């Protein structure tokens, strides 16, 4: 599933192409995504001008005028591609937004775990899909003091704590392993056991890893490409994820893999005790 760096990369690509364009039309080829597409609601976006593109957690936000917000979630395998109009639709091109005679936005999703819906700016913070989200990890609200408060008394493993979207928005499985390695913290350690200096170390690692991943346009392991169809490059800089049996880049110890809540976790048993 695309995580925060991949969604941020997509948003930046869309922000360079979409603002100023008018949604001239929308075609819905498949209504049955993770939640059914409200075709009538999407038609309300036709004729609206695109003002800007933003992000909340793993959601892409397209702000329109008159005031509307078109929201996408890419699920496991979704893609948003901007390009010239295509004569033929691909099998999994489920939504096609016309942006004039020379450009269109296509939502492609083979597994159909993605979402697309229309709301208003006023309703955005209270929408059922977004209202539970914790602070953005690159914001001032994401501090060591905030983490210590949220972690107080929690017995869940640190890996699960980072994946909890109510604690912090946008972190997924790949980056959780990379963050804990950068912070020198064990993925199995109880969240409530950290000291304030350790929470500060974790906060710094979250921001360091995410900023670096965004600079390299995200991680392409399976399906992810950006809005122009280009893969990310951060997979070439992963320190532990997917590197079971390889030497730790810090101390040479063999990297291990364990399964937590059905997901693979990678770590160094020596420097992440």
C-alpha positions in Angstrom: 0.0 0.0 0.0 1.4 3.5 -0.8 2.4 5.2 2.4 2.9 8.9 3.2 6.1 9.5 1.0 4.4 7.9 -2.0 1.2 9.9 -1.6 3.1 13.1 -1.0 5.1 12.5 -4.2 1.9 11.9 -6.1 0.3 15.1 -4.6 3.3 17.1 -5.6 3.1 15.8 -9.2 -0.6 16.6 -9.4 0.0 20.0 -7.9 2.4 20.8 -10.8 -0.2 19.8 -13.4 -3.8 20.3 -12.2 -4.3 23.8 -10.6 -6.1 26.1 -13.0 -7.7 23.2 -14.9 -11.5 22.8 -15.0 -13.2 19.4 -14.6 -15.0 19.1 -17.9 -16.5 15.7 -17.2 -16.2 12.4 -15.3 -16.8 8.8 -16.5 -17.4 6.1 -13.9 -16.5 2.7 -15.4 -16.6 0.8 -12.1 -18.7 1.9 -9.1 -17.7 -1.0 -6.8 -14.5 0.1 -5.1 -13.9 -0.4 -1.3 -17.0 1.7 -0.9 -19.4 2.3 -3.8 -18.8 5.4 -5.8 -21.5 8.0 -5.6 -21.8 8.8 -9.3 -24.4 11.6 -8.7 -22.1 13.3 -6.2 -19.1 13.2 -8.5 -21.1 14.8 -11.2 -21.3 17.9 -8.9 -17.6 18.4 -9.5 -18.1 18.9 -13.2 -17.5 22.5 -14.1 -15.4 23.2 -11.0 -12.0 24.7 -11.3 -9.1 23.0 -9.5 -7.5 25.4 -7.0 -4.8 23.2 -5.3 -3.8 19.7 -4.4 -3.1 18.6 -0.8 -2.7 15.5 1.4 -4.1 14.2 4.7 -2.4 11.0 5.9 -2.7 8.7 2.9 -5.5 10.6 1.2 -5.1 12.9 -1.9 -7.2 16.0 -1.6 -8.1 18.0 -4.7 -9.6 21.4 -3.7 -12.1 22.8 -6.2 -13.9 26.1 -6.8 -16.9 26.4 -6.2 -15.9 24.9 -2.8 -15.7 21.1 -3.1 -13.0 18.6 -2.2 -12.4 15.6 -4.4 -10.7 12.9 -2.2 -8.8 9.8 -3.3 -7.4 6.9 -1.4 -5.3 4.5 -3.4 -5.8 1.3 -1.4 -3.4 -1.4 -2.1 -2.7 -0.9 -5.8 -4.4 2.3 -7.0 -2.7 4.9 -9.2 -3.6 8.4 -10.3 -2.2 9.2 -13.7 -2.3 12.5 -15.6 -1.8 12.5 -19.3 -3.3 13.2 -22.7 -6.7 11.6 -23.5 -6.5 7.9 -24.3 -8.4 6.3 -27.2 -8.8 3.1 -25.3 -9.5 2.5 -21.6 -7.3 0.1 -19.6 -9.3 -2.7 -17.9 -8.8 -1.2 -14.4 -9.3 2.5 -15.3 -12.3 2.9 -13.1 -12.7 6.7 -13.0 -11.7 9.2 -15.8 -11.8 12.9 -15.2 -11.6 15.1 -18.3 -9.5 18.2 -17.8 -10.0 19.8 -21.2 -9.2 18.7 -24.7 -5.6 17.8 -24.0 -5.5 16.3 -20.5 -7.3 13.8 -18.2 -6.9 12.3 -14.8 -7.3 8.5 -14.5 -7.9 6.4 -11.4 -6.6 2.9 -11.9 -7.1 0.2 -9.3 -6.8 -3.5 -10.1 -7.7 -4.7 -6.6 -10.5 -2.1 -6.1 -9.5 -1.3 -2.5 -9.3 2.4 -3.3 -11.8 5.2 -2.6 -13.1 8.3 -4.3 -15.7 10.7 -2.9 -16.7 14.4 -3.0 -17.2 16.5 0.1 -17.0 20.2 1.2 -14.1 21.9 2.9 -16.2 22.5 6.0 -17.1 18.8 6.2 -13.5 17.5 5.5 -12.2 17.4 9.1 -15.3 15.5 10.2 -15.6 13.0 7.4 -15.7 9.4 8.7 -12.6 8.5 6.7 -10.5 11.4 8.1 -11.8 12.4 11.5 -9.9 9.7 13.4 -6.5 10.6 11.9 -3.7 11.7 14.3 -1.4 14.6 13.5 0.8 14.7 10.4 4.3 13.4 11.3 6.0 16.4 9.7 3.9 18.9 11.6 4.8 20.8 14.8 2.0 19.0 16.6 4.0 15.7 16.2 6.3 16.2 19.2 8.1 14.0 21.7 5.7 15.3 24.4 2.7 14.3 22.3 4.1 10.8 21.7 4.9 10.3 25.4 1.3 11.3 26.2 -0.2 9.0 23.6 2.1 6.2 24.6 1.6 6.4 28.3 0.4 3.1 29.7 0.3 1.4 26.2 1.5 -2.2 26.2 1.4 -2.6 22.4 4.6 -3.1 20.5 6.3 0.1 19.1 5.7 -1.2 15.6 1.9 -1.4 16.2 2.0 2.1 17.8 3.5 3.7 14.7 1.0 2.0 12.5 -1.9 3.3 14.5 -3.4 6.1 12.3 -5.1 7.6 15.3 -1.6 8.2 16.8 0.1 9.5 13.6 -1.2 9.7 10.1 0.4 8.1 7.1 3.0 5.7 8.4 2.8 2.2 7.0 4.7 -1.1 7.2 7.8 -0.3 5.2 8.6 3.0 6.9 7.8 1.7 10.4 10.7 -0.8 10.1 13.0 1.9 8.7 12.0 4.4 11.4 12.6 2.0 14.3 16.0 1.1 12.8 17.0 4.7 12.5 15.9 5.3 16.2 17.7 2.2 17.4 14.5 0.9 19.1 13.2 -2.6 19.1 9.9 -3.2 17.2 8.7 -5.5 20.0 9.3 -3.1 22.8 6.2 -1.9 24.7 5.3 1.7 23.7 4.6 2.7 27.4 8.2 1.8 28.4 9.9 4.6 26.5 11.5 7.6 28.3 11.1 11.2 27.0 14.6 11.2 25.4 13.7 8.0 23.6 10.4 9.5 22.3 12.4 12.4 21.0 14.8 10.0 19.3 11.8 8.3 17.7 10.2 11.6 16.6 13.5 12.7 15.0 13.7 9.3 13.2 10.2 9.5 11.9 10.8 12.9 10.3 14.3 12.0 9.0 13.1 8.8 7.3 10.0 10.4 5.8 11.8 13.5 4.5 14.5 11.3 2.9 11.9 9.0 1.3 10.0 12.0 -0.1 13.2 13.4 -1.6 13.6 10.1 -3.4 10.0 10.0 -4.6 8.9 7.1 -2.4 9.5 3.4 -2.5 8.6 1.2 -5.5 8.4 -2.5 -4.6 5.3 -3.7 -6.3 2.7 -1.3 -7.9 3.6 2.2 -6.9 4.4 4.8 -9.6 3.9 8.6 -9.4 1.4 10.7 -11.4 3.6 10.6 -14.4 4.1 6.8 -14.3 7.6 7.0 -12.8 8.7 4.6 -10.0 10.3 5.9 -6.8 13.9 5.4 -5.8 13.9 5.0 -2.0 13.8 1.2 -2.4 17.5 1.5 -3.2 18.2 3.1 0.2 16.2 0.8 2.5 18.4 -0.2 5.5 16.4 -3.1 6.8 13.1 -3.6 5.1 13.2 -6.7 2.8 16.8 -7.4 3.8 16.5 -10.5 5.9 19.8 -12.3 6.3 21.9 -9.3 5.0 24.4 -7.6 7.3 23.2 -4.6 9.3 24.6 -1.4 7.8 25.6 -0.2 11.3 27.1 -3.2 13.0 27.2 -6.1 10.5 24.8 -8.3 12.5 22.4 -10.3 10.3 19.0 -8.6 9.8 16.1 -10.6 11.0 12.4 -10.8 10.1 9.5 -11.4 12.3 5.7 -11.3 11.8 3.7 -8.8 13.8 -0.1 -8.7 13.3 0.3 -10.5 10.0 2.9 -8.1 8.6 6.7 -8.5 8.2 9.0 -6.5 10.4 12.7 -6.2 9.7 15.2 -5.2 12.4 18.8 -5.7 13.7 18.8 -7.8 16.9 22.0 -6.1 18.1 21.4 -2.4 17.7 17.7 -2.5 18.2 17.6 -4.4 21.5 
